Amino acid sequence: MGDALVSIVLPTYKRSHILKATIDSVFRQTYGNWELIVVDDNHPSDPHSRETEKVISDYMDHPNVVLITHGVNKGACAARNTGIAAAKGKFIAFLDDDDTWATDKLALQVDALQKNAEAAFVFCDLICVDSTDNSRKLVNFGLSKDSLFLDLLKRGAGICTSALVIRKDVLVAIGGFDNSLPSYQDYDLLLRLSLCSKGMSIEVPLLTYNVSADGISRNYEAKFAGKKIIIERYEKYFSDRSLAHYYGLHLGVLADYAILHGKRWIAVKYYALSISKTPVAVFTYVKLLVTLLGGEWLYRFTSDKYQKLRQSVGR
C-alpha cells in the first residue's frame, strides 16, 4: 500500500514559548511521510506572531514544513479548517501547540487505517498532565467501535483532537470543524463522523495532553455555551429511554459550567432540569443545595475539599 502522506495540522496561538517541543515530537516520528502545516492564529502585531515565525524558521529547511499566517485571530477551529484546506495528504492528523506525540503515534495509527479500509478515523489513549495541580493520569476513552455514536452521546465529551487521524475525504465531506461553536468542537466533529462512518481505537497512550490555566479547558463560559448548543443540536437522539439518564447528567454538567462562571440562577435552573431527568443522581441534589446556599464561592470551596478528600483516599 505504500506510505500515504499524512498532513499534520498544528494551529498555534500565544504559545510560541512551548511550540518547539511540540514540533520536535513531529520530527521524532518513526513514520516519515508527512507534511507539517503550522497555522499561526496570532494577530500579526502580537509578539507571539514574530516569535512563532522565529521558531518555525529553524525547521523551514525541511521541504514539507509550511507556515500559514492568519491576518487576524480566528480561533482554533478556523485555524484547523485553514490547515485542512491546505492539506495534500490522504490522512489528516491534528496536533495542538502544547501537546506532544509519542514517536510511533503516526506509524501505529496510519497502519491501523490502511489495514481497515472501512474505518474513517482512529484515535488513541493519552496521558493528561494538568499544570494547575501537577497531576498526571492515563486516559482511556473506553469507546466501542461498534456503538461509537451512542457511546459518545453517553459520554458527553469528545476526544482530544491531537489523538485523531482522519481520512481527508471523509473530513472534507462532513465540512470539517464547526467554527460557530465556542467549545466542544472536537465532540461535535466526532459525533458527525461517527454518524456517517466507522472509527477505531488504539488503546495505547500515544499523546501527552497538557491542561493549563489559560486553555479552553478552564474557560467555563465558553464550555457552557458550547455544551448548551451541543445538547440542543443532538437532543432528538436522547429521546430513546435508554439515553434519558445520560441526558440528565449532561444537563448537570451544563449547570456545573454555569456556576463556575458565576451564573448562579442559571445553574439552579439546569440542576433542577437534571434532577427531573435523572432523579436518582443524589450528588446533583447536593450541588443544587450548595449553589442555592453559597453560589460560586461555596461551590468551588466544597468541590476543592471533595477533590482533596478523593485524592487522600487514593480514588
N, C-alpha and C positions, 0 to 999 in steps of 0.2 A: 504493500500500500504506500510505502514511502513515508517520509516525514513531512506531514502537512504543515503549512505556515500557520503559526499562532500569532495573532495580533494582541498585544498586551496594552490595554488602555489604562493609563495612570493619570487621573485628574489630581491637580495639586493646588492648594490654597493656603497661604500663610504658614507653610511648613517647610520652607527651604532649608532650615537648620537640621532637619532629620531626613531629608529626601535622599541623601546619598546612600544611607543604609538600605532603604527600600529598593533603589535602583541596583545596588550591588547584589541584592538577593536574586534579581533577574539575571545578572551576568554570571551567577554561580549555578544556574540551571544546567542539569545534565542534558536536557533537551535543547538542541542547538538552533532549530529552525524557527526563529521568532523575530518579530519586529516590535519595538517599544515606542508607543505613541504617548508622549507626555503632553497633557493639556494644561497649560498654565492659566488658571482661572483668576489670578490676581489682576487687579487694575494695573495698567502699565505704569502708573505713578507710584504704586506701592513698592517700597524697598524689597519686599519679598519677590516681586517680579524680576528685579535685577539680580537678586541673589539666586533665584531659581535658574536664570539663564547662565549664571556662573557655574552652578553645579552641573547643569546639562552639558556645558561646553567641554567638560572633561571626558564626555562619552561620545561626542559628535564625530569622532574618527571611525566609529562603528557605522557601517552603511545602513543599518536598519534601525537607527535611533532617530526619531522625528519629534520636534518640538512645535506645538501649535499654541499660539497665544491668543486668548480672548481679549477683545477690546475693552470689555467690562466684566465685572464679576457676574456670572450667570448661575452659579450653583453647581454642585457635584453632578447632578443628573444631566444637566445640559452639557457639562464637560464630557461625561461618558458618551452621550449621544454624538458629540463632535468627534470623539475618538472612533466610535462605531462607523460613522460616515467616511472617515479617512482610512479605515482598516482594509487591508488587502488579503488577510488570512482567511482560511476556511473555518478556523475556530477563533473565538474571542475570549480572552481572559481579562479579568479586571483586577486591579491592584490599587488599593488606597495608599495615600502618600505617607502613612505612618505604620503600615503593615509590612511584614516580611514573609517570604516564602521559604519552605524547605527546599533543598537542592533538587529533589526528584519530583516536585509537585507537578510541573508540566508533563514530564515524561509519563507519570502514572495516569494522569487524567486524560491525556491525548490517547494513550494506549487503550484506555477503557472505552473511549468514544469510537475509536477505529475498530474495535472488536465488537461493538454493539451498535450497529447501524440504525436501530430503531430509537436509540436514546438521543435526545437533542441537547442534553446538558448533563454535567457531572459536578458534584460538589464534594468537599472533604471536611473532616473534622478540623478543629483548630485549638490552639492554646490561647486563652484570653488573659491578657495582662492588664490589670487595672492600676494605673499610676496613682489614683486617688487614695487607694488603701493598700497598695503594694501586694495585691493578691494575684495569684496565678492559678488558673484552673483549666482542665481539659473540657472541651465542649463537644459532645457527640449529639448530633441533631435528632437521631432516632426516628428518622422518617422512612416509611416504607415506599419502595419504588412502585408497588402495586396499588397503593392508595395515596399517592403523594398529595394530590389536591385536597383530599379530605383531611389528611394529617396536617397540612399547612393551615387549613381553616381552624382546626382544633388548636394548633399551637399558637396562632395569633401573631406570629412574627416570622420574619424571613431568615435568610442565611446571609452572612457577611458576603458582600459582593466579591471580596478578594478570594473567596473559596470557590468561585464559579469558573467553569469553562463551558462556553455555549457555542453551538454551531451558528455561524453568522447568518446563514439564510433563514433560519428559524427566528433568530433575534430580530432581524430586519422585518420579517413578515408580521410580527406582533407589534411593531412600532417602537421598539426599544423602551427606554425608561420614560415614565410619565413626568414631564417637567412641572406639571401643576401641583404635584404632591410636595408638601413641605417636609415630609418624613415618610418612612415605610415604603420608599421607592423600590427597594430590593424585594420586599414582601409582595408588593403588587406585581412586579415583574415575574416572580416565581409562580404566583397564582395564575397569571395569564399563560405562562409557559406550560405549567402542569395541566391546564385545561385542554391544551391542544397537542401536547407531546409527552413523551416519557423522559424521566430523569433517572439518574443513578448516583449512588454514593460510594465514596472510598472512605471507609471508616478508619482512617489514619490521620493524625494531626499534621497537616502539611502547610500550616499557616500560623503565624503569630499575629494575633489581632489585638491591637492596642486601644484601650479606652482611656481617654484623657478628659480633663475638666472642660476643655474648650470644644469638645466634639458634639455632634448631634445627639449622641447617647445621653448627654446631660442637658440638652435643650428641651425641657419638658413642655414648653409652649408649642414648639414645632411638633413634638411627638404627639401631643393631644390633638392638634389639628389634623395631622396625617392619619392617626388611628381612627378618628371620627369619620373621615372620608372613606377609609377602607371598610369600616363596619357598615356604612350606608351603601357602599358600592356592591358589596357581596352579601348583603342582608338576606336576599332571596334564598341563598344556599343554606342558610341556617333554619329554614322552615321545617326541615326534617327534624322530628322529635329527638332523634339521637344526638343532634348537634345543639339543642336548646341550652343544655348545661354550659357548653363552651361559649355560646353567645353571651350568656350571663357573666361568665368570667371575663370576657373581653370588655364588657361594659364596666366591670370593676376596675380593670386596668385603665380605662379611659378616665374613671374617677380619680385614680391614683395620680395620673398626669395632671389633672385639673388642680388638685390640692397642692401638688408640688410646684406649680407656677402661680399659686396664690388665689385660685378661683374656688373659694370655699363652697359657695352655694351651688355652683355647677357640679362640684364634686359630690355634694349631698344628693343632687338630682340623679347622678349616674350610679351612685351606690344604691339608692332606692330602686332604680330600674334593674340593677344587677340582682338585687335580692328578690325582686319579683320574678326573675327568670331562673334564678338558682337559689332557692330559699334554704338549701342545706349548707351553703357555704358560710360557716359560722364566722370565719375571720372577717368577712365583709361587714358583718354587724359591728364588730369591734372597730373597724376602720371608720364606719359611719358615725359611731358614738364619739370616737376621738376627734373626728372632723367637726362635729357639732359642738363639742365642748371647748376645743382649743385651736381649731383652724390649722393653718400650715405649720406653725411652730410646734404645737403638740404632736402633730402627725410626724414631723421629722424627728422630734425627740424620741418618741416611742419606737419609731422604725429603727433608729440608730441603736437603742437599747436592745431591741429584739434581735437585730443582726449580730451584735456583740455576744448576746446570750447563745445564739446558734453556733457561733464560732468557738465559744468557750467549751461547748459540749461536743464539738467536732462534727457537727451536722452540715 
